Amino acid sequence: MAAEIRALRHTGATALVVDIGNDSGGDDSGDWTPRLFTNRPVRSARLLMADASDAGRYFADEIRDINEALAATQSHDARAALKDARSFFYQQTAAIGEHRCDLSWVWREQRAWSPTNCNRLLSAGYAGGYSPGLARSALGDSKAAAALSSASTVQSFFGSWTGPTYVLADQRSYSSAEMFAAVMQDNRIAKLVGNRTGGD
């Protein structure tokens, strides 16, 4: 995508339209790619997980990646940030099972959603990991940055385009495509046009 952006810029393009219509989604690229369209900081969406054993597996994976990055880095700043992240995921692991409450009402009635009411959810950081996002070359250690925010794996492509951008969506845009649209909109990187997405 970065190569396509460079090619369009070379031909004199003054605006980009990214068509995610009829796109069923895919992987975490929906969180990574918005950073190609701006040189400003980009925040990933908050991630919440059901208070269940699956959350423990996710937290264990995050801790494993953080430990690998800790073993490889010599940067004082990176080590401090990684230790904070590891502490957070240890705390969240210990909290599994503490957010139980009666939600049987959901089968009988509709209520307005409130994140402060009991919802059996645990904070899991952000869509890309512990950090909402890091600047290019943050912490001076790319492996540590990627362990804290997976979008940092494409940091060499951050800001490939900084001009006007539009995202074209339709009712067949799902999953990662919707994540892309949401991050682009929430961070004021692009204007969304088209129809409401599929709601995945």
MARRO-190966 format. One record per residue: residue in one letter; residue number from 1; x, y, z of N, C-alpha, C in turn. Coordinates in steps of 0.02 Angstrom, whole numbers, plus 50000, padded with zeros to 5 digits. Each point is the difference from the previous one (the first is absolute). Example, Ala and Ser with C-alpha at 12.3 -4.5 7.8 and 13.67 -1.06 7.14 Angstrom:
2
+------+-----+-------+-------+-------+-------+-------+-------+-------+-------+-------+
: type : seq :   n_x :   n_y :   n_z :  ca_x :  ca_y :  ca_z :   c_x :   c_y :   c_z :
+------+-----+-------+-------+-------+-------+-------+-------+-------+-------+-------+
:    a :   1 : 50660 : 49716 : 50390 : 49955 : 50059 : 50000 : 50045 : 50060 : 50000 :
:    s :   2 : 49982 : 50053 : 49964 : 50042 : 50059 : 50003 : 49961 : 50055 : 50037 :
+------+-----+-------+-------+-------+-------+-------+-------+-------+-------+-------+
// end
This chain:
200
+------+-----+-------+-------+-------+-------+-------+-------+-------+-------+-------+
: type : seq :   n_x :   n_y :   n_z :  ca_x :  ca_y :  ca_z :   c_x :   c_y :   c_z :
+------+-----+-------+-------+-------+-------+-------+-------+-------+-------+-------+
:    m :   1 : 50041 : 49941 : 50000 : 49959 : 50059 : 50000 : 50044 : 50063 : 50000 :
:    a :   2 : 50054 : 49998 : 50038 : 50045 : 50059 : 50002 : 50029 : 50012 : 49931 :
:    a :   3 : 50017 : 49947 : 49963 : 50027 : 50007 : 49933 : 49948 : 50031 : 49953 :
:    e :   4 : 49937 : 49978 : 50007 : 49947 : 50029 : 49958 : 49990 : 50074 : 50016 :
:    i :   5 : 50004 : 50017 : 50064 : 49993 : 50070 : 50021 : 50056 : 50042 : 49969 :
:    r :   6 : 50061 : 49974 : 50004 : 50057 : 50036 : 49970 : 49990 : 50010 : 49925 :
:    a :   7 : 49976 : 49948 : 49966 : 49990 : 50005 : 49928 : 49947 : 50052 : 49984 :
:    l :   8 : 49946 : 50001 : 50038 : 49947 : 50050 : 49988 : 50025 : 50071 : 50014 :
:    r :   9 : 50039 : 50006 : 50053 : 50028 : 50066 : 50016 : 50046 : 50024 : 49944 :
:    h :  10 : 50039 : 49954 : 49972 : 50047 : 50015 : 49946 : 49963 : 50024 : 49937 :
:    t :  11 : 49940 : 49973 : 49989 : 49962 : 50021 : 49940 : 49961 : 50064 : 50011 :
:    g :  12 : 50005 : 50029 : 50061 : 49968 : 50064 : 50012 : 49933 : 49997 : 50035 :
:    a :  13 : 49983 : 49944 : 50029 : 49936 : 49994 : 50035 : 49996 : 50052 : 50056 :
:    t :  14 : 49941 : 50030 : 50008 : 49991 : 50050 : 50052 : 49953 : 49977 : 50056 :
:    a :  15 : 49966 : 49943 : 49988 : 49956 : 49971 : 50051 : 49996 : 49925 : 49986 :
:    l :  16 : 49986 : 49961 : 50052 : 49992 : 49928 : 49992 : 49930 : 49979 : 50022 :
:    v :  17 : 49973 : 49951 : 49964 : 49938 : 49967 : 50019 : 50018 : 49927 : 50012 :
:    v :  18 : 49987 : 49976 : 50061 : 50013 : 49931 : 50017 : 49933 : 49964 : 50002 :
:    d :  19 : 49989 : 49953 : 49955 : 49936 : 49966 : 49993 : 50002 : 49935 : 50041 :
:    i :  20 : 49962 : 49998 : 50055 : 49995 : 49939 : 50040 : 49931 : 49968 : 49991 :
:    g :  21 : 49964 : 50021 : 49949 : 49935 : 49970 : 49985 : 50009 : 49926 : 49981 :
:    n :  22 : 49954 : 49959 : 50022 : 50002 : 49928 : 49986 : 50064 : 49967 : 50025 :
:    d :  23 : 50027 : 50027 : 50054 : 50062 : 49974 : 50030 : 49982 : 49964 : 50065 :
:    s :  24 : 50011 : 49934 : 50002 : 49979 : 49961 : 50058 : 50049 : 50004 : 50058 :
:    g :  25 : 50056 : 50035 : 49991 : 50047 : 50009 : 50055 : 50060 : 49954 : 49995 :
:    g :  26 : 50028 : 49984 : 50058 : 50060 : 49959 : 50000 : 50035 : 50001 : 50067 :
:    d :  27 : 50059 : 50030 : 50003 : 50042 : 49997 : 50060 : 50003 : 50068 : 50033 :
:    d :  28 : 50054 : 50012 : 50038 : 50007 : 50063 : 50037 : 50021 : 50058 : 49956 :
:    s :  29 : 50003 : 49990 : 49934 : 50020 : 50054 : 49956 : 49950 : 50059 : 50005 :
:    g :  30 : 49940 : 49986 : 50022 : 49952 : 50054 : 50009 : 50022 : 50051 : 50052 :
:    d :  31 : 50042 : 49978 : 50046 : 50028 : 50045 : 50051 : 50066 : 50030 : 49977 :
:    w :  32 : 50037 : 49964 : 49961 : 50067 : 50024 : 49979 : 49997 : 50051 : 49944 :
:    t :  33 : 49961 : 49986 : 49948 : 50004 : 50039 : 49938 : 49979 : 50073 : 50007 :
:    p :  34 : 49956 : 50020 : 50046 : 49986 : 50071 : 50004 : 50062 : 50043 : 50011 :
:    r :  35 : 50050 : 49973 : 50030 : 50061 : 50038 : 50014 : 50040 : 50016 : 49936 :
:    l :  36 : 49983 : 49967 : 49945 : 50031 : 50016 : 49936 : 49974 : 50065 : 49971 :
:    f :  37 : 49942 : 50023 : 50025 : 49966 : 50057 : 49970 : 50006 : 50064 : 50041 :
:    t :  38 : 50046 : 50002 : 50047 : 50010 : 50061 : 50039 : 50069 : 49997 : 50033 :
:    n :  39 : 50027 : 50059 : 50014 : 50062 : 50002 : 50040 : 49985 : 50023 : 50071 :
:    r :  40 : 49936 : 50004 : 50018 : 49980 : 50017 : 50068 : 49993 : 49937 : 50042 :
:    p :  41 : 50002 : 50005 : 50067 : 49990 : 49941 : 50042 : 49930 : 49970 : 49988 :
:    v :  42 : 49997 : 49934 : 50001 : 49938 : 49963 : 49990 : 49987 : 49956 : 50060 :
:    r :  43 : 49940 : 50003 : 50026 : 49980 : 49959 : 50057 : 49958 : 49941 : 49977 :
:    s :  44 : 50018 : 49941 : 50023 : 49960 : 49941 : 49988 : 49940 : 50001 : 50047 :
:    a :  45 : 49949 : 49961 : 49982 : 49941 : 49994 : 50042 : 50016 : 49960 : 50064 :
:    r :  46 : 49965 : 50015 : 50054 : 50006 : 49960 : 50061 : 49978 : 49929 : 49986 :
:    l :  47 : 50032 : 49953 : 50033 : 49982 : 49929 : 49993 : 49973 : 49974 : 50066 :
:    l :  48 : 49940 : 49971 : 49998 : 49970 : 49968 : 50057 : 49991 : 49927 : 49984 :
:    m :  49 : 50009 : 49957 : 50050 : 49992 : 49928 : 49990 : 49951 : 49973 : 50051 :
:    a :  50 : 49965 : 49948 : 49980 : 49954 : 49967 : 50047 : 50040 : 49972 : 50058 :
:    d :  51 : 49973 : 50007 : 50059 : 50031 : 49974 : 50061 : 49994 : 49924 : 49999 :
:    a :  52 : 50046 : 49968 : 49964 : 49998 : 49927 : 49990 : 50070 : 49975 : 49985 :
:    s :  53 : 50008 : 49935 : 49994 : 50066 : 49970 : 49991 : 50034 : 50023 : 49936 :
:    d :  54 : 49961 : 50016 : 49948 : 50031 : 50024 : 49938 : 50041 : 50063 : 50012 :
:    a :  55 : 49977 : 50043 : 50045 : 50037 : 50060 : 50017 : 50068 : 49981 : 50028 :
:    g :  56 : 50002 : 49948 : 50042 : 50063 : 49978 : 50029 : 50050 : 49978 : 49946 :
:    r :  57 : 49976 : 49967 : 49948 : 50045 : 49980 : 49946 : 50027 : 50060 : 49963 :
:    y :  58 : 49956 : 50050 : 49989 : 50023 : 50061 : 49967 : 50052 : 50035 : 50043 :
:    f :  59 : 49987 : 50007 : 50065 : 50047 : 50034 : 50044 : 50067 : 49962 : 50002 :
:    a :  60 : 49997 : 49934 : 50000 : 50062 : 49959 : 50001 : 50040 : 50012 : 49936 :
:    d :  61 : 49967 : 50005 : 49943 : 50035 : 50015 : 49937 : 50034 : 50068 : 50003 :
:    e :  62 : 49964 : 50049 : 50027 : 50030 : 50067 : 50006 : 50060 : 49999 : 50046 :
:    i :  63 : 49995 : 49966 : 50056 : 50056 : 49996 : 50048 : 50059 : 49965 : 49968 :
:    r :  64 : 49988 : 49947 : 49962 : 50054 : 49965 : 49965 : 50037 : 50047 : 49953 :
:    d :  65 : 49963 : 50038 : 49959 : 50031 : 50046 : 49953 : 50039 : 50055 : 50036 :
:    i :  66 : 49973 : 50024 : 50055 : 50033 : 50052 : 50040 : 50065 : 49972 : 50030 :
:    n :  67 : 49998 : 49939 : 50026 : 50060 : 49970 : 50029 : 50054 : 49990 : 49947 :
:    e :  68 : 49981 : 49981 : 49939 : 50049 : 49992 : 49946 : 50032 : 50067 : 49983 :
:    a :  69 : 49960 : 50052 : 49998 : 50027 : 50067 : 49985 : 50045 : 50024 : 50057 :
:    l :  70 : 49980 : 49986 : 50063 : 50041 : 50018 : 50057 : 50069 : 49967 : 49997 :
:    a :  71 : 50001 : 49937 : 49981 : 50063 : 49963 : 49997 : 50046 : 50027 : 49945 :
:    a :  72 : 49971 : 50033 : 49950 : 50040 : 50022 : 49943 : 50021 : 50073 : 50002 :
:    t :  73 : 49968 : 50040 : 50043 : 50014 : 50072 : 49997 : 50052 : 50022 : 50052 :
:    q :  74 : 50037 : 50051 : 49982 : 50047 : 50032 : 50046 : 49977 : 50070 : 50019 :
:    s :  75 : 49945 : 50022 : 49970 : 49975 : 50068 : 50011 : 49966 : 50005 : 50068 :
:    h :  76 : 50022 : 50049 : 50039 : 49970 : 50011 : 50066 : 49926 : 50018 : 49994 :
:    d :  77 : 49984 : 50045 : 49952 : 49930 : 50021 : 49990 : 49957 : 49942 : 49978 :
:    a :  78 : 50026 : 49959 : 49955 : 49962 : 49943 : 49976 : 49988 : 49950 : 50056 :
:    r :  79 : 50050 : 49988 : 50041 : 49992 : 49953 : 50056 : 49947 : 50024 : 50049 :
:    a :  80 : 50000 : 50064 : 50014 : 49950 : 50028 : 50047 : 49930 : 49993 : 49972 :
:    a :  81 : 49992 : 50017 : 49935 : 49934 : 49995 : 49969 : 49976 : 49928 : 49997 :
:    l :  82 : 50045 : 49954 : 49984 : 49982 : 49929 : 49995 : 49981 : 49972 : 50069 :
:    k :  83 : 50035 : 50021 : 50051 : 49984 : 49976 : 50068 : 49931 : 50026 : 50022 :
:    d :  84 : 49984 : 50062 : 49983 : 49933 : 50027 : 50015 : 49947 : 49959 : 49965 :
:    a :  85 : 50012 : 49984 : 49936 : 49952 : 49961 : 49962 : 49992 : 49930 : 50029 :
:    r :  86 : 50055 : 49969 : 50018 : 49997 : 49933 : 50028 : 49962 : 50000 : 50066 :
:    s :  87 : 50011 : 50051 : 50041 : 49964 : 50006 : 50064 : 49925 : 50006 : 49988 :
:    f :  88 : 49981 : 50040 : 49950 : 49930 : 50008 : 49983 : 49968 : 49933 : 49982 :
:    f :  89 : 50033 : 49962 : 49957 : 49971 : 49936 : 49978 : 50000 : 49948 : 50056 :
:    y :  90 : 50049 : 50003 : 50045 : 49997 : 49956 : 50059 : 49939 : 50018 : 50044 :
:    q :  91 : 49989 : 50065 : 50009 : 49943 : 50022 : 50041 : 49934 : 49978 : 49968 :
:    q :  92 : 49996 : 50006 : 49934 : 49938 : 49981 : 49966 : 49990 : 49924 : 50003 :
:    t :  93 : 50054 : 49962 : 49997 : 49995 : 49928 : 50007 : 49973 : 49982 : 50069 :
:    a :  94 : 50025 : 50034 : 50051 : 49978 : 49987 : 50068 : 49927 : 50019 : 50010 :
:    a :  95 : 49975 : 50046 : 49959 : 49931 : 50025 : 50008 : 49948 : 49955 : 49966 :
:    i :  96 : 50023 : 49950 : 49962 : 49952 : 49956 : 49966 : 49957 : 49965 : 50052 :
:    g :  97 : 49935 : 50002 : 49989 : 49952 : 49970 : 50047 : 49972 : 50047 : 50052 :
:    e :  98 : 50026 : 50062 : 50003 : 49977 : 50048 : 50050 : 49944 : 50045 : 49975 :
:    h :  99 : 49983 : 49994 : 49937 : 49950 : 50046 : 49971 : 49935 : 49963 : 49984 :
:    r : 100 : 49983 : 49952 : 50040 : 49939 : 49961 : 49989 : 49940 : 50040 : 50027 :
:    c : 101 : 49946 : 49996 : 49965 : 49938 : 50031 : 50023 : 49943 : 49971 : 49959 :
:    d : 102 : 49940 : 50012 : 50022 : 49941 : 49974 : 49966 : 49984 : 50042 : 49938 :
:    l : 103 : 50006 : 49969 : 49943 : 49982 : 50034 : 49937 : 49941 : 49967 : 49966 :
:    s : 104 : 49963 : 49959 : 50038 : 49944 : 49963 : 49970 : 49946 : 50047 : 49973 :
:    w : 105 : 49999 : 50063 : 50024 : 49950 : 50048 : 49976 : 50006 : 50012 : 49925 :
:    v : 106 : 50059 : 49988 : 49970 : 50009 : 50014 : 49929 : 49953 : 49959 : 49956 :
:    w : 107 : 49975 : 49944 : 50026 : 49954 : 49958 : 49962 : 49928 : 50024 : 50006 :
:    r : 108 : 49988 : 50047 : 50046 : 49931 : 50020 : 50013 : 49986 : 50073 : 49983 :
:    e : 109 : 50050 : 50042 : 50001 : 49988 : 50071 : 49991 : 50059 : 50035 : 49968 :
:    q : 110 : 49989 : 50061 : 49976 : 50053 : 50041 : 49973 : 50015 : 50056 : 50049 :
:    r : 111 : 50064 : 50012 : 50010 : 50022 : 50056 : 50042 : 50055 : 50037 : 49963 :
:    a : 112 : 50006 : 50063 : 50016 : 50055 : 50040 : 49970 : 50067 : 49972 : 50024 :
:    w : 113 : 50048 : 49996 : 49955 : 50066 : 49975 : 50017 : 50036 : 50049 : 50044 :
:    s : 114 : 50031 : 49975 : 50053 : 50041 : 50042 : 50043 : 50063 : 49963 : 50018 :
:    p : 115 : 50058 : 50026 : 49982 : 50062 : 49966 : 50015 : 50016 : 49996 : 50074 :
:    t : 116 : 49965 : 50040 : 50041 : 50013 : 49999 : 50072 : 49959 : 49947 : 50036 :
:    n : 117 : 49945 : 49978 : 49970 : 49961 : 49947 : 50030 : 50035 : 49933 : 49991 :
:    c : 118 : 49980 : 49950 : 50038 : 50030 : 49934 : 49993 : 49989 : 49974 : 49928 :
:    n : 119 : 50054 : 49980 : 49969 : 49995 : 49977 : 49931 : 50043 : 49939 : 49985 :
:    r : 120 : 50034 : 49973 : 50051 : 50043 : 49941 : 49993 : 50056 : 50011 : 49949 :
:    l : 121 : 50026 : 50061 : 49998 : 50054 : 50016 : 49954 : 50062 : 50022 : 50039 :
:    l : 122 : 50058 : 49983 : 49972 : 50064 : 50019 : 50028 : 50036 : 50045 : 49950 :
:    s : 123 : 50033 : 50051 : 50025 : 50042 : 50041 : 49957 : 50059 : 49959 : 49976 :
:    a : 124 : 50013 : 50003 : 49935 : 50056 : 49962 : 49971 : 50047 : 50047 : 49962 :
:    g : 125 : 50001 : 50063 : 50020 : 50043 : 50048 : 49966 : 49964 : 50030 : 49940 :
:    y : 126 : 50032 : 49993 : 49942 : 49974 : 50029 : 49938 : 50003 : 49948 : 49945 :
:    a : 127 : 49970 : 50015 : 49944 : 49997 : 49951 : 49945 : 50069 : 49975 : 49979 :
:    g : 128 : 50050 : 50042 : 50007 : 50068 : 49981 : 49980 : 50045 : 49976 : 50057 :
:    g : 129 : 49974 : 49996 : 50060 : 50041 : 49979 : 50057 : 49991 : 50046 : 50060 :
:    y : 130 : 50051 : 50004 : 50041 : 49997 : 50039 : 50061 : 49992 : 50075 : 49986 :
:    s : 131 : 50035 : 50025 : 49950 : 50001 : 50071 : 49985 : 49948 : 50018 : 49947 :
:    p : 132 : 49970 : 50060 : 50005 : 49954 : 50021 : 49947 : 50035 : 50015 : 49934 :
:    g : 133 : 50064 : 50007 : 50002 : 50039 : 50015 : 49940 : 50064 : 50036 : 50018 :
:    l : 134 : 50052 : 49988 : 49960 : 50065 : 50031 : 50012 : 50022 : 50037 : 49937 :
:    a : 135 : 50039 : 50052 : 50011 : 50028 : 50037 : 49944 : 50054 : 49959 : 49966 :
:    r : 136 : 50016 : 50018 : 49939 : 50054 : 49967 : 49964 : 50064 : 50003 : 50041 :
:    s : 137 : 50035 : 49944 : 50004 : 50064 : 49994 : 50036 : 49993 : 50011 : 50075 :
:    a : 138 : 49940 : 49990 : 50027 : 49991 : 50008 : 50072 : 50043 : 49951 : 50038 :
:    l : 139 : 50027 : 50021 : 50055 : 50040 : 49960 : 50046 : 50067 : 49979 : 49970 :
:    g : 140 : 50013 : 50016 : 49938 : 50063 : 49980 : 49969 : 50009 : 49926 : 49992 :
:    d : 141 : 49946 : 49962 : 50001 : 50004 : 49927 : 49995 : 49937 : 49975 : 49966 :
:    s : 142 : 50007 : 49977 : 49938 : 49941 : 49981 : 49961 : 49965 : 49939 : 50028 :
:    k : 143 : 50037 : 49952 : 50028 : 49968 : 49940 : 50028 : 49960 : 50017 : 50062 :
:    a : 144 : 50028 : 50043 : 50042 : 49964 : 50022 : 50060 : 49937 : 50039 : 49980 :
:    a : 145 : 50007 : 50044 : 49950 : 49942 : 50039 : 49978 : 49945 : 49955 : 49973 :
:    a : 146 : 50019 : 49948 : 49962 : 49950 : 49954 : 49972 : 49967 : 49959 : 50055 :
:    a : 147 : 50036 : 49985 : 50053 : 49970 : 49962 : 50056 : 49949 : 50043 : 50038 :
:    l : 148 : 50008 : 50066 : 49997 : 49954 : 50045 : 50035 : 49942 : 50023 : 49956 :
:    s : 149 : 50013 : 50005 : 49935 : 49949 : 50021 : 49951 : 50016 : 49966 : 49934 :
:    s : 150 : 49960 : 49951 : 49981 : 50016 : 49961 : 49941 : 50005 : 50042 : 49937 :
:    a : 151 : 49967 : 50058 : 49998 : 50004 : 50044 : 49942 : 50071 : 50024 : 49987 :
:    s : 152 : 50042 : 49997 : 50051 : 50070 : 50022 : 49992 : 50039 : 49954 : 49954 :
:    t : 153 : 49973 : 49942 : 49983 : 50035 : 49956 : 49953 : 50002 : 50031 : 49930 :
:    v : 154 : 49956 : 50048 : 49986 : 50001 : 50033 : 49934 : 50021 : 50074 : 50007 :
:    q : 155 : 50038 : 50016 : 50052 : 50017 : 50070 : 50013 : 50040 : 50032 : 49944 :
:    s : 156 : 50037 : 49961 : 49962 : 50038 : 50031 : 49945 : 49953 : 50028 : 49946 :
:    f : 157 : 49936 : 49981 : 50000 : 49952 : 50024 : 49951 : 49954 : 50054 : 50028 :
:    f : 158 : 50007 : 50017 : 50064 : 49958 : 50053 : 50030 : 50007 : 50063 : 49957 :
:    g : 159 : 49944 : 50034 : 49988 : 50001 : 50064 : 49965 : 50017 : 49994 : 49926 :
:    s : 160 : 49987 : 49943 : 49969 : 50012 : 49993 : 49928 : 49958 : 50049 : 49961 :
:    w : 161 : 49943 : 50018 : 50027 : 49955 : 50050 : 49969 : 49977 : 50047 : 50055 :
:    t : 162 : 49998 : 50065 : 49985 : 49976 : 50048 : 50050 : 49947 : 50047 : 49971 :
:    g : 163 : 49977 : 49987 : 49939 : 49950 : 50042 : 49969 : 49929 : 49978 : 50018 :
:    p : 164 : 49950 : 50032 : 49969 : 49930 : 49982 : 50013 : 49986 : 49927 : 49982 :
:    t : 165 : 49961 : 49967 : 50042 : 49984 : 49929 : 49990 : 49926 : 49990 : 50013 :
:    y : 166 : 49969 : 49957 : 49960 : 49930 : 49981 : 50007 : 49996 : 49924 : 50002 :
:    v : 167 : 49957 : 49975 : 50044 : 49989 : 49927 : 50005 : 49929 : 49986 : 49977 :
:    l : 168 : 49995 : 49958 : 49948 : 49935 : 49982 : 49972 : 49979 : 49932 : 50028 :
:    a : 169 : 49945 : 49999 : 50037 : 49977 : 49939 : 50033 : 49928 : 49984 : 49978 :
:    d : 170 : 49981 : 49937 : 50010 : 49931 : 49980 : 49987 : 49978 : 49947 : 50051 :
:    q : 171 : 49940 : 49975 : 49992 : 49972 : 49952 : 50048 : 50035 : 49932 : 49997 :
:    r : 172 : 50045 : 49991 : 49952 : 50038 : 49938 : 49995 : 50072 : 50009 : 50025 :
:    s : 173 : 50013 : 50055 : 50034 : 50066 : 50011 : 50032 : 49996 : 49971 : 50071 :
:    y : 174 : 50045 : 49954 : 50016 : 49997 : 49966 : 50064 : 50069 : 49998 : 50034 :
:    s : 175 : 49998 : 49984 : 50064 : 50058 : 49979 : 50040 : 50058 : 50049 : 49994 :
:    s : 176 : 50057 : 49977 : 49975 : 50059 : 50041 : 49997 : 49990 : 50062 : 49955 :
:    a : 177 : 49958 : 49994 : 49949 : 49985 : 50058 : 49958 : 49964 : 50053 : 50041 :
:    e : 178 : 49955 : 49978 : 50044 : 49965 : 50047 : 50044 : 50048 : 50030 : 50051 :
:    m : 179 : 50047 : 49960 : 50025 : 50051 : 50026 : 50046 : 50039 : 50056 : 49965 :
:    f : 180 : 50020 : 49987 : 49938 : 50036 : 50051 : 49961 : 49959 : 50064 : 49995 :
:    a : 181 : 49937 : 49993 : 49982 : 49957 : 50059 : 49993 : 49993 : 50037 : 50067 :
:    a : 182 : 49991 : 49963 : 50054 : 49991 : 50031 : 50065 : 50063 : 50037 : 50023 :
:    v : 183 : 50058 : 49969 : 49991 : 50063 : 50033 : 50020 : 50012 : 50062 : 49957 :
:    m : 184 : 49985 : 49996 : 49936 : 50008 : 50058 : 49956 : 49954 : 50056 : 50022 :
:    q : 185 : 49938 : 49984 : 50018 : 49952 : 50051 : 50020 : 50016 : 50027 : 50070 :
:    d : 186 : 50012 : 49955 : 50048 : 50011 : 50021 : 50069 : 50061 : 50045 : 50007 :
:    n : 187 : 50050 : 49988 : 49957 : 50062 : 50040 : 50003 : 49999 : 50058 : 49950 :
:    r : 188 : 49943 : 50012 : 49970 : 49991 : 50055 : 49952 : 50052 : 49999 : 49944 :
:    i : 189 : 50013 : 49939 : 49975 : 50047 : 49992 : 49945 : 49962 : 50004 : 49934 :
:    a : 190 : 49938 : 49977 : 49998 : 49962 : 49997 : 49938 : 49927 : 50016 : 50013 :
:    k : 191 : 49967 : 50017 : 49946 : 49927 : 50008 : 50002 : 49970 : 49935 : 49972 :
:    l : 192 : 49950 : 49973 : 50035 : 49966 : 49939 : 49978 : 49941 : 50020 : 49955 :
:    v : 193 : 49992 : 49964 : 49945 : 49944 : 50010 : 49955 : 49971 : 49933 : 49982 :
:    g : 194 : 49937 : 49999 : 49978 : 49968 : 49937 : 49982 : 49944 : 49983 : 50048 :
:    n : 195 : 49995 : 49935 : 50015 : 49946 : 49975 : 50043 : 50028 : 49973 : 50065 :
:    r : 196 : 49954 : 49990 : 50049 : 50019 : 49970 : 50064 : 50030 : 49931 : 49987 :
:    t : 197 : 50053 : 49984 : 50036 : 50033 : 49935 : 49990 : 49959 : 49943 : 50030 :
:    g : 198 : 50024 : 49939 : 49989 : 49962 : 49941 : 50018 : 49989 : 49988 : 50075 :
:    g : 199 : 50041 : 50030 : 50041 : 49989 : 49995 : 50073 : 50031 : 49939 : 50032 :
:    d : 200 : 50058 : 49979 : 49973 : 50034 : 49941 : 50028 : 50046 : 50020 : 50056 :
+------+-----+-------+-------+-------+-------+-------+-------+-------+-------+-------+
// end
